Amino acid sequence: MLERIRTTRRYARGFVAAVAAVAALVLAANAGPAKAAHPEESEQRTTNPVKAAVR
């Protein structure tokens, strides 16, 4: 027959699981997209807005 788990142990497991979940979410949020390999090239490329010719 299965042994009953003490209440304090059950709450401790839940707390540890919650801390692990929050840590995983914080690490995932801070991952972000990768930076460009050559940032100076991406800064040089600019686009000029094209004005529509009205006739």
KOLTOR-415322 format. One record per residue: z, y, x of N, C-alpha, C, O, CB in turn; residue in three letters. Coordinates in pm, whole numbers, padded with zeros to 5 digits, always signed. Atoms other than C-alpha are relative to their C-alpha. Glycine has a CB too. Layout:
N
ZYXZYXZYXZYXZYXALA...
***
This chain:
55
+00000-00118+00085+00000+00000+00000+00000+00125+00090+00060+00125+00197+00123+00000-00096MET+00009-00122-00078-00076+00352+00122+00134+00074+00001+00208+00076-00097-00109+00090-00055LEU-00125-00074-00015+00209+00562+00252-00022+00144-00046-00127+00202-00019+00050-00003+00147GLU+00012-00140+00045+00273+00902+00093+00008+00094+00118+00088+00075+00210+00112+00034-00103ARG-00001-00102-00105+00198+01199+00313+00099+00109-00041+00100+00154-00155-00143+00060+00024ILE-00099-00104+00029+00477+01453+00338-00070+00130-00035-00180+00158+00013+00096+00020+00120ARG+00059-00126+00046+00412+01788+00175-00027+00095+00116-00132+00159+00120+00092+00068-00102THR+00020-00092-00112+00459+01984+00496-00119-00043+00086-00193+00042+00135+00126+00007+00086THR+00114+00048-00079+00208+01763+00679-00132+00029-00072-00232+00063-00009+00013-00152+00029ARG+00121-00027+00078-00043+01804+00398-00038+00148+00009-00155+00181+00027+00020-00041-00148ARG+00027-00143-00011-00010+02184+00406-00042+00037+00143-00126+00124+00162+00123+00081-00042TYR+00038-00028-00139-00031+02184+00786-00145-00040+00025-00218+00033+00092+00092-00075+00098ALA+00141+00041-00015-00359+01990+00771-00093+00100-00067-00198+00134-00012-00022-00141-00060ARG+00082-00100+00070-00495+02236+00517-00008+00130+00076-00115+00192+00082+00056+00026-00138GLY-00001-00123-00078-00390+02531+00730-00088-00013+00122-00164+00079+00153+00142+00036+00041PHE+00082+00022-00119-00551+02385+01042-00148-00004-00039-00232+00051+00033+00040-00131+00072VAL+00139+00004+00045-00870+02315+00847-00051+00140-00034-00166+00174-00006-00014-00093-00122ALA+00040-00137+00034-00875+02674+00717-00023+00083+00125-00119+00159+00131+00106+00066-00088ALA+00016-00074-00126-00828+02817+01068-00129-00042+00069-00201+00042+00122+00121-00022+00094VAL+00124+00049-00062-01109+02597+01200-00123+00052-00074-00222+00087-00010-00002-00154+00002ALA+00113-00051+00077-01339+02706+00917-00024+00148+00027-00139+00191+00042+00023-00023-00149ALA+00014-00142-00028-01271+03075+00978-00053+00021+00142-00139+00108+00162+00135+00073-00017VAL+00050-00012-00136-01327+03033+01352-00148-00033+00007-00223+00034+00078+00079-00091+00095ALA+00142+00037+00000-01660+02860+01287-00084+00111-00063-00193+00141-00015-00021-00132-00076ALA+00075-00109+00064-01769+03141+01052-00009+00122+00090-00114+00187+00096+00066+00037-00132LEU+00002-00116-00090-01672+03412+01301-00097-00024+00115-00173+00066+00152+00142+00029+00055VAL+00093+00031-00109-01860+03238+01582-00144+00003-00050-00233+00050+00022+00032-00137+00061LEU+00136-00002+00054-02166+03194+01359-00046+00142-00029-00163+00175-00010-00008-00086-00128ALA+00036-00139+00030-02158+03560+01254-00031+00078+00127-00116+00167+00125+00113+00068-00078ALA+00023-00072-00125-02145+03677+01614-00118-00054+00078-00155+00005+00180+00123-00007+00085ASN+00112+00059-00074-02435+03454+01724-00118+00097+00002-00169+00127+00110-00041-00135-00062ALA+00107-00098+00009-02704+03697+01603-00131-00047+00059-00138-00154+00119+00042+00124+00068GLY+00131+00036-00055-03071+03692+01699-00004+00022+00152+00073+00101+00206-00111+00081-00068PRO+00014-00014-00145-03179+03658+02061-00063+00134+00034-00138+00190-00046-00086-00116+00059ALA+00056-00127-00044-03267+03969+02257-00140-00023+00056-00175-00135+00095+00090+00067+00106LYS+00136+00009-00051-03622+04043+02367+00003-00029+00150+00094+00016+00220-00079+00131-00028ALA+00006+00035-00142-03724+03905+02706-00026+00123+00086+00028+00136+00195-00109-00106+00024ALA+00034-00123-00073-03868+04242+02814+00024+00119-00092-00069+00163-00159-00148-00003+00050HIS-00030-00108+00094-03693+04522+02623-00079+00128+00029-00108+00204-00063+00147+00030+00002PRO+00073-00123-00031-03879+04797+02811-00140-00002-00061-00194+00103-00095-00009+00020+00150GLU+00132+00009+00061-04212+04668+02676+00008+00026-00150-00081+00090-00206-00062-00136+00026GLU-00010-00018+00144-04092+04665+02318+00028+00146-00035-00008+00191-00144+00109-00089-00058SER-00028-00141+00026-03974+05027+02347-00125+00085+00017-00135+00191-00044+00110+00050+00092GLU+00121-00079-00026-04315+05146+02472-00099-00009-00115-00178+00083-00136-00066-00046+00129GLN+00095+00017+00110-04506+05013+02174+00046+00080-00120+00151+00052-00178-00016-00149-00037ARG-00031-00077+00120-04507+05268+01897-00121-00003-00091-00234-00024-00047+00039+00147+00035THR+00110-00003+00097-04714+05288+01585-00005+00139-00062+00098+00198-00094+00018-00109-00109THR+00019-00129+00065-04859+05605+01442-00033-00027-00146-00112-00116-00177-00114+00083+00069ASN+00033+00021+00141-04865+05634+01065-00145+00038-00027-00196+00138+00023+00095+00082-00090PRO+00139-00026+00035-05214+05617+00922-00002+00078-00130+00055+00037-00231-00081-00132-00014VAL+00010-00082+00121-05295+05893+00678-00125-00038-00077-00233-00054-00020-00002+00151+00036LYS+00112+00037+00085-05516+05804+00389-00094+00119-00017-00050+00232-00037+00049-00050-00138ALA+00100-00106+00017-05838+06002+00365-00025+00019-00148-00068-00073-00218-00133-00033+00075ALA+00022-00032+00141-05858+06174+00030-00130+00075-00011-00149+00177+00055+00118+00083-00059VAL+00131-00066+00015-06210+06266-00078-00016+00058-00135-00119+00117-00165-00113-00097+00027ARG
***
